Amino acid sequence: GFPWPLFDREYVMRRRLDRHPHGGATSISRIVANSTGVLGHDANYVRISDFVQLATARPMDDGNGSAFHLFYRNDLNAPMPLWLVKWFSQTALPAYLSKIKSQSIHFTQALLNAAGAAHS
């Protein structure tokens, strides 16, 4: 879990996944505009109003690996103490990027296995 002050954030978003015809996919997550009027709001949580994430994964043209692109914006509606910025940059972000790398390797291997099975 996240340390204070991140634990009390609430995100109401839509997600869409588009699969590419030649392999890979794009995922888009975005805050629902005026979500407080759409869904009930618990006053114990800060409703985030500015968040967008765009992630694309695709196999490389030469078949050796995969490419991953990520755009991320998130306004937490609060000042971030220096210790939290350090925690994020030294702990959370490296762990997140490690998971992305691991999943990219898994995704590439699955594509290679599927291609090999199709040619057998």
N, C-alpha and C positions, 0 to 999 in steps of 0.2 A: 504494500500500500504506500500511498504518498504521505509525507509529513505535512503538518500544518504549514501554511494555510491552504493547501490544495485539496484536502479531504472533503471540504464542504462545498464543492462546486457541482452544479447541475447543468447537464447538457441535453437539450432537446434538438435532435438532428435527424436529417434524412440521409440515407446512404443509397448509393447506386453502384452496381458493378456491371461494367461492360466488358464482355469477352471479345478479344480480337480474333478475326477469322484465321490468322496465321500463327496463333499462339499468343499467350499473354493476356493481360487484363488491365483495366483501369478502374480504380475505386475512388468514388467521390463522396466525402462526408461534409455536410454543411448544416449550420444552425438553421432551424426553422424560424423564419421572420415572425416577430410578435408572438413567440411561443407561450408567453405568460397567459394570453387570452385563449389559447388553444387547449392547453392542459393546465390542470390545477398546479399551484405553486406552493411549496412548503417554505415558509419564511426562515427555516433553519438553514437553507441553502441559498447560495448566490447563483442566480440564473445567468449563465454565460450567454452573451448576445453576439459575440464575434468569434467564430471558429470556422475554419475551413481546412480540409486536408484532401489532397489529390495525390494518389499513389499509382504508379504504372510499373508493371513488371512484364518483361517480354524476353524471349530467347534471343541471344545474339545471332546475327546473320550467319556467322561462320559455324554456329552450333557449339561453340566453346564457352559455355556460361550463359548468364542472363544479365540483363540490364534492369536496374531499379531506379526510379526517379520519385522523389518525394517533395511535395510542397506542403508546408504546414504553417498556419497562422492561428494564434490563440491569444485573445486578450482576457486575462484572468480577472480583470476588474479589481485589482489590488496591487499595492507595491510589493515587490518580492525582496525579502531580506537577502543580504549577501550570502549567508550560509545556505540558503535554499538554492540560489543560483549555482553555487559551488557543488552542492549535492546533485543537482540536475546534470551539470556538465561533467562531473567526475564519476557519477554512479548511474543515474537513470538513463541518460542518453547513450553511453557506451553499451549498457545492457540491451537497450532497445535496438541499437544498430547491430549488435551481435545476433539477436533473434532474427532480424531481417536477413542478415548474411546466411544464417543457418537455413532459413526457409527458402532463400533463393537457391542455395545448393540443392536442397530437397526438390524444389520445383524443377530445376534443370535436370536432375537425375530422373525424375518422373517423366519428363518430356523425352529424354533420350531412351528410356526403357520402353515408352509407348511407341516411339519411332522404330526401335529395333524389333519390337513385337509385330508391328505392321509390315515390316519387310521380311519377316521370317516365313 
